[in-house]
Amino acid sequence: MSEVKKAAENTEKAAKKPEEGKLSKILAWFKNLPQKISKPFKNMYYELKKVTWPSKHKLITYSILVLSFMLFMGVVIGLLDMGASALIKLLM
């Protein structure tokens, strides 16, 4: 009889453990949620402190360089488009 009682107790314990384990995992997840959310922002803050930002003069120079390159490429693409359109009109 004692073996039957032990087996019954073991099955009851086995049935309770997964529920308690799941519950504790869920509670731990909610407990750690604010840390999990704030960690990427803290890492980003520390990485941005390491960045060497350009001076005002360099920033203006680079901005003008980028804008002039965009203007140049716009003209080149526009001319290619006009040439392709003229070629299509000649073929039709």
Beta strands, then each sheet from edge to edge (+ up, - down):
end
